[in-house]
Amino acid sequence: MNYQKVQGRPNLVRDTESGAILNTNKGAVEQYRMIREKHDNKNKQIEQMQSDILELQQIIKQLVEKDGD
């Protein structure tokens, strides 16, 4: 693989075969991955809470209907 430095960006190189831009700053890449993982985990928690709320709403509705009979 051949890499060409990206002008004005010391931490970036371009793969001359694929044209992909690569970050050579390993610390920044790892930090990005950690932030992305935290974001994904928060989204999963929010989805779980939404599901729990819907379930609670259904239970309350059933209790109200049962109490009304």
C-alpha positions as CSV (number, residue, x, y, z in Angstrom):
1,M,0.0,0.0,0.0
2,N,1.2,3.5,-0.8
3,Y,0.1,6.5,1.2
4,Q,0.2,10.1,0.3
5,K,0.1,12.9,2.9
6,V,-3.0,15.1,2.9
7,Q,-2.0,18.7,2.5
8,G,-2.6,20.8,5.6
9,R,-3.6,17.7,7.7
10,P,-0.6,16.2,9.4
11,N,-2.6,13.2,10.8
12,L,-4.2,12.2,7.6
13,V,-3.0,10.2,4.6
14,R,-4.6,9.0,1.4
15,D,-4.3,5.4,0.3
16,T,-3.3,5.8,-3.4
17,E,-4.9,2.5,-4.4
18,S,-8.3,2.9,-2.9
19,G,-8.5,6.7,-2.4
20,A,-9.5,6.3,1.2
21,I,-8.5,8.9,3.7
22,L,-6.9,7.4,6.8
23,N,-6.2,8.9,10.2
24,T,-2.7,8.1,11.5
25,N,-3.3,9.5,15.0
26,K,-4.1,6.3,16.9
27,G,-5.2,8.2,20.0
28,A,-7.8,10.2,18.1
29,V,-9.1,7.1,16.4
30,E,-9.4,5.3,19.8
31,Q,-11.1,8.3,21.4
32,Y,-13.6,8.4,18.5
33,R,-14.4,4.7,18.9
34,M,-15.0,5.2,22.7
35,I,-17.3,8.2,22.0
36,R,-19.2,6.2,19.4
37,E,-19.6,3.3,21.7
38,K,-21.0,5.5,24.5
39,H,-23.4,7.1,22.0
40,D,-24.6,3.6,20.8
41,N,-25.1,2.5,24.5
42,K,-27.1,5.6,25.2
43,N,-29.3,4.9,22.2
44,K,-29.9,1.3,23.3
45,Q,-30.8,2.5,26.8
46,I,-33.3,5.1,25.4
47,E,-34.9,2.4,23.2
48,Q,-35.2,0.1,26.2
49,M,-36.8,2.8,28.3
50,Q,-39.2,3.5,25.5
51,S,-40.1,-0.1,25.4
52,D,-40.5,-0.2,29.1
53,I,-42.8,2.8,29.1
54,L,-45.0,1.3,26.4
55,E,-45.3,-1.9,28.5
56,L,-46.2,0.1,31.6
57,Q,-48.8,2.0,29.6
58,Q,-50.4,-1.3,28.4
59,I,-50.4,-2.7,32.0
60,I,-52.1,0.5,33.3
61,K,-54.7,0.4,30.6
62,Q,-55.5,-3.2,31.4
63,L,-55.8,-2.4,35.1
64,V,-58.1,0.6,34.4
65,E,-60.3,-1.5,32.1
66,K,-60.4,-4.3,34.7
67,D,-61.3,-1.9,37.5
68,G,-64.0,-0.4,35.3
69,D,-65.8,-3.8,34.8
